Structures are given as structure tokens and as C-alpha cells.
Amino acid sequence: MIIINDIISTLSSEDQERFIVYLDRKNRRNDTKNIQLFKLLAKNELSSKDICLKLYGSQKKDAYHALRKRLNQSIIDFIATVNLDEEKAVDMQIIKFILASRTFLLHKHYKIGYKILDKAEALAQEHHLFPLLNEIYHTKIQYAYAEPSLNIDDLILKFESNQKNYYLEDQLNIVYAKIRQAITKLSDKGEFISFQKLLNNTLKEYKINITEYMSFKSLYQLMKIVSISAFATNDYFKIEPFLLETYKVLQTHKNKEKQLYYHLQVIYLIAYTLFRNKKFNQSLDFLDIMHDLMLQKQRKFYNPFKLKYNLLLALNFNFLNQQAKAITTLEPFLNIKHSDLESLLDINLSLVMMYFQERDFKKANQIFLKFYHTDKWYIDKVGKEWIIKKNLIEILLHIELQNIDLVESRLLSFKRNYFNFLKEINQQRAITYLGLVHDYYRTPEKVTSIEFKNKVEDSFEWIGAQREDIFVMSFYAWLKSKMENQDLYKTTLDLIKQVQQELTIT
């Protein structure tokens, strides 16, 4: 069932205003309440019961549900119309050309038919619309007998070349889907996966040569596939050169301006990778580009990307010693609803981390209490890695709040639910870390001793400045701040600077 509130949350303020105008034009009766209902739902302040009472003065459930149903359909019609008018205008024009040309060809008006097909071909080539080009060439070849001056061999070569591009685009889409599905299934089972092996085998299976000429969409798909490897292995450093080199190709791509959605996705992938590689200023540079793109086409894609953009912006600020700026960036999103649930949850968890780092444990706990769903619910929505991070933060938070009983119960629960999974995915470090946290919790007075420091050094294995995960470093910083009796946020930033210096030297 499509929830109308979720649909409305995807509309920008400009789209909401345009939709109201759309409804006003559509309405034939002065007594229709659809505009009033839309405005109330957009504010998201009242329950369905209260909205019904406000609209009708009583609980007319049947009338209210019927009105919601009509409004839901109107929003879908509006979005479809907007997309046809804006994003798919070229596609529709080409389809009209093809249909018109076939009518003329059928009635033996061959010259007119082919002139229209030539227009369609030029437009489809400009926008790299391979499926439509396939139809154009198919039609031209079908009626080639009626045009003696036509070089059919050249036409066949064009057709075959286009089919390669069309096929590649489809195959990359299949590869992407299969890899994502494989990772999800294996991750759910707690099984270790060699991404590189999976990628190589899948590309080999579908006979894809990644050096082959690709469309804008295909290049994006390839970048996305490669980025999954970084997510699976936590090795973002390895993929950075590939993403930046591919972006150079995209910058000169003819279809760049026509593929704003994919362009935004690409910029975000690069900005996120640079952040994970501790290159915060470079990440901010790409976020500036991303924001400019979000404002294009009357902010068409502003709302779908605003959570991702602001979250990454705030995380960069946080590790650039601009914590107050980071917090004020994210706070406006605390109590909103949005279709991008994953980013919304990440924003809340990031704010918990930021308040925690500045020792405002009360505020951190207030936000944390909003995570009232079960672990299974969060795993289904955002995966096991997220829930593990959430549980680790919760244990540290209860230690700082001196919630003794809760610390013990959360430690036992975490061990019971996730230790086997962490072992299976080769994340023994998380288990080791939690053991050290437990040692500190039991005997906090020993944390500054040489003995404890040596135990930490011997137990905690680093994987090098390039690959070391920034969030892992943040967790370690808490333990280090206790050992050295220093401010947590300062300790975190010092660790990051140390790694950045190592990267500069190498």
C-alpha cells in the first residue's frame, strides 16, 4: 500500500505549490476539500482523526478515506505529468517521431517517413537513448527496400553498434542487481564475501569489458558497482582514483546536462569516498558542485538528495573541527519525515555521536530514545552494520551515563546476537574493542595504567592509514581519551590528523 504521507515528503516546496495550482485547475466544484487536505498532510502536524474533524466537523471516515484516495491518485498523476513534461520530453518527442514516420511509411510516403526518422535518430543519438535508437534503426532497415539511395550496409553497422551499447547498458544493470542481491543474501546469513571475486566472476559471466565505450548511465552504473566493493571491504582508498578518472570522462559527456539525476549520484559517490578517505576539504568541494546541481531544473532533485547532502556536509564539518556547525546543519532534520529512511536514521545516529563527542550525554540520549524499533526492524531497513554501530554507541553512552544495569545487559545482548556474525565477516576487531571497553567499565581506575595501555596496543590491530575506517577510529578515540585522560573530541581530531600526516608522507 502506497502511503500518501511518504509521497508528499518527496515533493519540494516548489512542487507542492505547483501541485496546489494543478489541483485548483482540476477542481470543478468550489466545495472540494482536496487542497485543504493536502496542505494539512504536508504540514504533518495532525493525526488522521484530527484532520477528518477539521475537514468535516465530525468523524466522516468514509468521506475522508475517499478524499485521501482521490488526492493520492491526483499526486501520482501530477508527478507522472511533470516527469513527462520535463525529464521525458525528449523521449516522448522521439516516440512521436517514430509513430508518425511508421504511418507515413505504411502509406508509402517514404521520403517524408525517412526525414522524420532522421530527426528522431539525431535526437536519440544526442541523448544516448539506445532503446529508441534500436527502434529507429529497426524501422529504417525494415523499409530500406523503398529507398534505393540508402546505404544499407552503413545502416546495419549503426544498428549493430547501437545494439552493443544497448546490450552493455542492460548487462551492467543486471550485474549491479546481481551483485547487490548476492551481497545482501550473504550478509544476512553472516557469510564472508570476497567482493573482488564476486565482481570478476559476474563481469566474466556477462562478458563485460569495462574499457568499452559506455553511455553516461553505464558509466554511473560501473562507478556504483565499484563503490559497492569499497562498502564491502571498507577500502575506499583503492577506488578513489577510478572514480575521479571516470568523473573526468563524465565531465565531457554530451549527455551530462540531460542526466541530472545520475550526475548527482556520481558527485555524491565521489564526495562520500573522499570523506571516508579523510579528505574532508576535497569532499566539501564536490558537495559544493552537488548543491549547485540540486538547484538546477527548478530544484527538481533537491528534496530527494537533501538528506544525503546535509549529512555528508555535517560529517565533514565535524572532522574539520567545526562541530557546532555540524550540529546546526543536522538539527533541523531531527523531527521530519522523509522517504529516504536510511539517511534519516544516519542523521539521528550522527547527531548522537556529535553530542557524545562534546560530552552532552543528555542530548545524545534524548535522540537515542527515538530508536524504539527492534534490532530486526533496523536490520531489515538499513542492515546489520548500522545496527552494530548503533549498539556500540549505546553501550558507550550508558557507561558515560553510569547506567550500570543497562551496560551489563547491553553487553550480554550484543555478545549473544552479533559476535558470531562479526567473526564470520572477519571483524574480530569489534569483539576485541568491546572486550577492552568491558575491562574499562569494570575497572576504570586501571585505564591510565601502563598495563592497560600495553594490552590495548597488543590487542587492537590497525590496518594502515589508507584503509583504516574513520568510524572505527572514532570508536577507538573514546578508549584512547580515557587512557590519556583527554577530551574525546580533541582526541578524535588528533587521531585523524595523525593519519592524514601519514598519508601525506606516503
C-alpha positions in Angstrom: 0.0 0.0 0.0 1.3 3.4 -1.0 1.3 5.8 2.0 0.3 9.3 0.9 2.5 11.0 3.5 5.5 9.3 2.1 4.7 10.6 -1.4 4.1 14.1 -0.2 7.5 14.0 1.7 9.3 13.6 -1.7 7.8 16.9 -3.0 9.9 20.0 -2.7 8.2 23.3 -1.5 8.1 24.4 -5.2 6.5 21.1 -6.3 3.9 21.5 -3.5 3.0 24.9 -4.7 2.8 23.7 -8.3 0.6 20.8 -7.2 -1.9 23.1 -5.5 -2.2 25.1 -8.7 -2.6 21.8 -10.6 -5.5 20.8 -8.2 -7.1 24.2 -8.4 -7.2 24.0 -12.2 -8.5 20.4 -12.0 -11.3 21.2 -9.4 -14.7 21.9 -10.9 -16.6 22.4 -7.7 -15.9 25.1 -5.1 -16.6 22.7 -2.2 -13.8 20.2 -2.9 -11.6 19.8 0.1 -8.5 18.2 -1.6 -6.4 21.3 -1.5 -7.2 21.8 2.2 -6.4 18.1 2.9 -3.1 18.3 1.0 -2.0 21.4 3.0 -2.8 19.6 6.3 -0.9 16.5 5.3 2.1 18.5 4.1 2.4 20.2 7.5 2.4 16.7 9.1 1.2 18.1 12.5 -2.2 16.4 12.9 -3.4 12.8 13.1 -5.8 11.4 10.6 -8.6 11.7 13.2 -7.9 15.4 13.8 -7.7 16.1 10.1 -11.0 14.4 9.5 -12.6 16.5 12.2 -11.1 19.7 10.8 -12.4 19.0 7.3 -15.9 17.8 8.1 -16.6 18.9 11.6 -17.3 15.3 12.6 -15.8 11.8 12.1 -16.9 11.1 8.5 -14.5 8.2 8.0 -15.8 7.0 4.6 -15.8 10.5 3.1 -12.3 11.2 4.5 -10.8 8.0 3.2 -12.4 8.5 -0.2 -10.9 12.0 -0.3 -7.5 10.7 0.6 -7.7 8.1 -2.1 -8.6 10.7 -4.8 -5.8 13.0 -3.5 -3.3 10.1 -3.7 -4.2 9.4 -7.3 -4.0 13.2 -8.1 -0.5 13.4 -6.7 0.6 10.3 -8.7 -0.9 11.8 -11.9 0.8 15.1 -11.2 4.2 13.6 -10.7 3.8 11.5 -13.9 2.7 14.6 -15.8 5.7 16.6 -14.5 8.1 13.8 -15.5 6.6 13.6 -18.9 6.8 17.3 -19.4 10.4 17.7 -18.0 12.5 14.6 -17.9 10.9 12.5 -20.6 10.1 15.3 -23.0 12.8 14.1 -25.4 11.8 10.5 -25.1 8.2 11.4 -25.9 9.2 13.5 -28.8 11.2 10.7 -30.3 8.4 8.2 -29.8 6.0 10.6 -31.6 8.5 10.9 -34.5 8.8 7.1 -34.7 5.0 6.6 -34.7 4.4 9.3 -37.2 7.2 8.0 -39.5 5.7 4.5 -39.5 2.3 5.9 -40.5 3.9 7.7 -43.5 6.0 4.6 -44.4 2.9 2.4 -44.2 1.1 4.6 -46.7 4.2 4.6 -48.9 5.2 8.2 -48.3 8.8 7.0 -47.9 10.7 10.3 -48.2 8.6 12.0 -45.5 8.9 8.9 -43.3 12.7 8.8 -43.5 13.1 12.5 -42.9 11.2 12.2 -39.7 13.2 9.2 -38.7 16.4 11.2 -39.4 15.2 13.8 -36.9 14.4 11.1 -34.4 17.8 9.4 -34.9 19.8 12.7 -34.3 17.8 13.4 -31.2 18.2 9.9 -29.8 21.9 9.9 -30.5 22.4 13.2 -28.7 20.8 11.8 -25.6 22.2 8.3 -25.8 18.8 6.7 -25.9 19.8 3.3 -27.1 16.4 1.5 -26.8 14.8 4.2 -29.0 17.7 4.2 -31.5 17.1 0.4 -31.7 13.5 1.1 -32.8 14.6 3.8 -35.3 17.2 1.6 -37.0 14.8 -1.4 -37.0 12.2 0.7 -38.8 14.8 2.2 -41.3 16.1 -1.3 -42.1 12.5 -2.7 -42.5 11.7 -0.1 -45.2 15.2 0.1 -46.7 13.9 -1.6 -49.9 11.8 1.5 -50.7 14.9 3.9 -50.5 17.4 2.8 -53.2 19.8 5.6 -52.3 20.1 4.3 -48.8 23.4 2.6 -47.9 22.0 -0.4 -46.1 25.5 -1.7 -45.0 26.2 1.6 -43.2 22.7 1.4 -41.6 23.4 -2.1 -40.4 26.7 -1.1 -38.9 24.9 1.7 -37.0 22.3 -0.8 -35.8 24.9 -3.3 -34.6 27.0 -0.6 -32.9 23.9 0.7 -31.1 22.9 -2.8 -30.0 26.3 -3.2 -28.3 25.7 0.0 -26.3 22.1 -1.1 -25.6 23.3 -4.5 -24.5 26.1 -3.2 -22.4 23.8 -0.8 -20.5 21.4 -3.7 -19.8 24.1 -6.1 -18.8 25.6 -3.5 -16.4 22.2 -3.1 -14.8 22.0 -6.9 -14.4 25.5 -7.1 -12.9 24.6 -4.3 -10.5 21.4 -6.1 -9.4 23.0 -9.5 -9.1 25.9 -8.2 -7.0 23.7 -6.2 -4.7 21.4 -9.2 -4.2 24.4 -11.5 -3.6 25.9 -9.2 -1.0 22.6 -8.8 0.7 21.9 -12.5 0.9 25.4 -13.4 2.1 25.4 -10.5 4.6 22.0 -11.6 6.0 23.4 -15.1 6.5 26.6 -13.7 8.1 28.8 -15.2 5.5 32.1 -13.7 4.4 32.2 -12.4 0.8 35.2 -11.7 -1.4 33.8 -8.8 -3.4 36.6 -8.7 -6.0 36.0 -12.4 -6.7 32.2 -11.8 -7.0 32.7 -8.8 -9.3 35.2 -10.5 -11.5 33.0 -13.6 -11.8 29.9 -11.6 -12.6 31.5 -9.4 -15.2 33.0 -12.6 -16.8 29.6 -14.3 -16.7 28.1 -11.5 -18.7 31.2 -10.9 -20.9 31.5 -7.2 -20.0 34.7 -5.4 -21.0 34.8 -2.4 -18.6 37.1 -0.5 -21.0 34.4 -0.4 -23.7 32.7 2.8 -24.6 29.8 3.5 -22.3 26.9 5.8 -22.0 26.5 8.2 -19.1 24.2 5.8 -17.3 26.5 2.9 -17.9 29.5 4.8 -16.5 27.4 5.7 -13.5 26.4 2.0 -13.1 30.0 1.0 -13.2 31.0 3.6 -10.6 28.2 2.3 -8.4 29.3 -1.3 -8.8 32.9 -0.4 -7.9 31.7 1.7 -4.9 29.9 -1.4 -3.5 33.4 -3.1 -3.3 34.5 -0.3 -1.0 31.5 -0.7 1.1 32.0 -4.5 1.3 35.8 -4.2 2.1 36.0 -0.8 3.8 38.7 0.0 1.3 37.6 3.3 -0.2 41.2 4.4 -0.9 41.5 1.8 -3.6 38.5 3.0 -5.6 39.2 6.8 -5.4 41.4 7.1 -8.5 39.0 5.1 -10.6 36.0 7.3 -9.5 38.0 10.5 -10.2 39.2 9.3 -13.6 35.7 8.2 -14.6 34.4 11.6 -13.5 36.7 13.3 -16.0 35.0 11.3 -18.7 31.6 12.3 -17.4 32.5 16.0 -17.4 32.9 15.9 -21.2 30.0 13.7 -21.8 27.4 15.1 -24.2 24.5 13.7 -22.1 25.7 15.3 -18.8 23.1 18.1 -18.7 20.3 15.7 -19.7 21.1 13.2 -16.9 20.9 15.4 -13.8 19.8 12.6 -11.5 22.8 10.4 -12.5 25.1 13.3 -12.3 24.1 14.0 -8.7 24.6 10.3 -7.8 28.1 10.4 -9.3 29.1 13.6 -7.4 27.7 12.1 -4.2 29.7 8.9 -4.6 32.9 10.8 -5.1 32.2 13.2 -2.2 31.4 10.2 0.1 34.5 8.3 -0.9 36.7 11.4 -0.3 35.2 11.8 3.2 35.8 8.1 4.0 39.4 8.7 2.9 39.7 11.6 5.4 40.0 14.2 2.5 37.4 16.5 4.0 38.1 19.7 2.1 38.1 17.8 -1.2 34.8 16.2 -0.2 33.4 19.6 0.5 34.5 20.8 -2.9 32.4 18.1 -4.6 29.5 18.8 -2.2 29.5 22.4 -3.5 29.2 21.0 -7.0 26.4 18.7 -5.8 24.5 21.6 -4.2 24.7 23.7 -7.4 23.2 20.7 -9.3 20.5 20.3 -6.7 19.3 23.8 -7.5 19.0 23.2 -11.2 15.8 22.4 -13.1 13.7 24.3 -10.5 15.2 22.2 -7.7 13.7 19.1 -9.2 16.0 16.8 -7.3 16.6 18.9 -4.2 14.3 17.1 -1.9 15.4 13.5 -2.9 19.1 14.4 -2.2 18.9 17.0 0.6 19.3 14.5 3.5 22.4 12.8 1.9 23.9 16.1 1.1 23.4 17.7 4.5 24.5 14.5 6.4 27.8 14.4 4.4 28.3 18.1 4.8 27.9 17.8 8.6 30.2 14.8 8.9 32.9 16.7 7.0 32.4 19.8 9.3 32.6 17.5 12.3 36.1 16.2 11.4 37.3 19.6 10.4 37.0 20.9 14.0 33.7 22.6 13.2 31.5 20.6 15.4 29.0 23.4 16.3 28.4 24.0 12.5 28.0 20.2 12.0 25.3 20.0 14.7 23.3 23.0 13.5 23.4 21.5 10.0 21.7 18.3 11.1 19.4 19.5 13.9 16.6 20.8 11.5 16.2 17.2 10.3 15.6 15.7 13.7 11.8 15.7 13.6 10.9 15.4 10.0 9.6 12.6 7.9 11.2 11.7 4.6 11.2 8.8 2.2 15.0 8.5 2.5 14.7 6.5 5.7 18.4 5.3 5.7 19.7 8.9 5.6 17.2 10.0 8.2 18.4 7.2 10.6 22.1 8.1 9.8 21.4 11.7 10.6 20.0 10.8 14.0 22.8 8.5 14.8 25.4 11.0 13.7 23.9 13.6 16.0 24.1 11.2 18.8 27.8 10.8 18.0 28.4 14.5 17.8 26.6 15.3 21.1 28.5 12.4 22.7 31.8 13.8 21.4 31.1 17.2 23.0 30.0 15.4 26.3 26.4 16.4 26.1 25.2 12.9 27.0 21.8 14.0 28.0 21.0 15.3 24.5 22.7 12.3 22.9 20.4 10.0 25.0 17.3 12.0 24.1 17.9 11.4 20.4 18.8 7.8 21.1 15.5 7.1 22.7 13.9 7.7 19.3 15.3 4.4 18.2 12.4 2.5 19.7 12.1 -0.2 17.0 13.6 -3.7 17.4 17.0 -4.6 16.1 15.3 -6.8 13.4 13.4 -3.8 12.1 16.5 -1.8 11.7 18.4 -4.7 10.1 15.6 -5.0 7.5 15.7 -1.3 6.8 19.4 -0.4 6.9 21.4 -3.6 7.5 23.5 -5.3 10.3 26.4 -2.9 10.0 24.2 0.0 11.1 22.7 -1.8 14.0 26.1 -2.9 15.2 27.3 0.7 15.2 24.1 1.8 17.0 24.5 -0.8 19.7 28.2 0.0 20.3 27.3 3.7 20.7 24.5 2.8 23.1 26.9 0.8 25.3 29.4 3.7 25.5 26.5 6.1 26.2 25.2 4.0 29.1 28.7 3.8 30.5 29.0 7.6 30.5 25.5 8.0 32.0 26.5 5.4 34.6 23.5 3.2 33.8 25.2 0.2 35.4 22.4 -2.4 34.9 21.9 -1.3 31.3 25.5 -1.6 30.4 25.7 -5.2 31.5 22.5 -6.2 29.8 23.5 -4.5 26.5 27.0 -6.1 26.6 25.4 -9.6 27.0 22.8 -8.9 24.4 25.4 -7.7 21.9 27.6 -10.7 22.5 24.7 -13.1 22.1 23.4 -11.5 18.9 26.4 -10.3 17.0 29.7 -12.0 18.0 29.2 -14.9 15.6 28.3 -12.6 12.8 31.4 -10.4 13.4 33.7 -13.5 13.4 32.2 -14.7 10.2 32.8 -11.4 8.4 36.4 -11.1 9.8 35.6 -8.3 12.1 37.3 -9.7 15.2 38.4 -6.1 16.0 35.0 -5.1 17.1 34.9 -8.0 19.5 38.4 -7.1 20.8 37.3 -3.5 21.2 34.2 -4.4 23.2 36.3 -6.6 25.4 38.6 -3.6 26.2 35.5 -1.4 26.8 34.2 -4.0 29.2 37.6 -4.1 31.0 37.5 -0.3 31.4 33.9 -0.4 32.6 34.7 -3.0 35.3 38.0 -1.3 36.5 38.0 2.3 35.2 40.8 3.2 37.6 43.2 1.0 35.7 42.6 2.6 32.3 45.6 5.0 32.6 48.0 2.3 33.7 50.9 1.1 31.6 49.5 -2.4 31.8 46.2 -1.4 30.2 47.8 0.7 27.5 50.0 -2.2 26.6 47.0 -4.5 26.5 45.3 -2.1 24.1 48.4 -1.9 21.9 48.8 -5.6 21.8 45.1 -6.3 21.2 44.0 -3.7 18.7 45.3 -4.3 15.2 45.4 -1.4 12.8 45.1 -1.9 9.0 47.1 1.1 7.8 46.4 4.8 7.4 44.9 4.4 3.9 42.3 1.8 4.7 41.6 2.5 8.4 37.9 3.3 8.7 37.1 6.7 10.0 34.2 5.5 12.2 36.4 2.7 13.7 38.9 5.4 14.6 36.1 7.4 16.3 35.2 4.5 18.5 38.9 3.9 19.3 39.3 7.6 20.2 36.9 7.1 23.1 39.1 4.5 24.6 42.2 6.5 23.9 40.7 9.6 25.6 40.1 7.5 28.7 43.7 6.2 28.7 45.2 9.6 28.3 42.6 11.5 30.3 41.9 13.9 27.4 38.9 15.4 25.8 37.2 13.0 23.4 36.6 15.3 20.5 40.2 16.6 20.7 41.5 13.0 20.8 39.4 12.1 17.8 40.7 15.0 15.7 44.3 14.3 16.8 44.0 10.7 15.6 42.6 11.9 12.2 45.4 14.5 11.8 48.0 11.8 12.6 46.5 9.6 9.8 46.4 12.5 7.4 50.0 13.2 8.0 50.9 9.6 7.4 49.0 9.7 4.1 50.9 12.9 3.1 54.2 11.3 3.8 53.4 8.1 1.8 
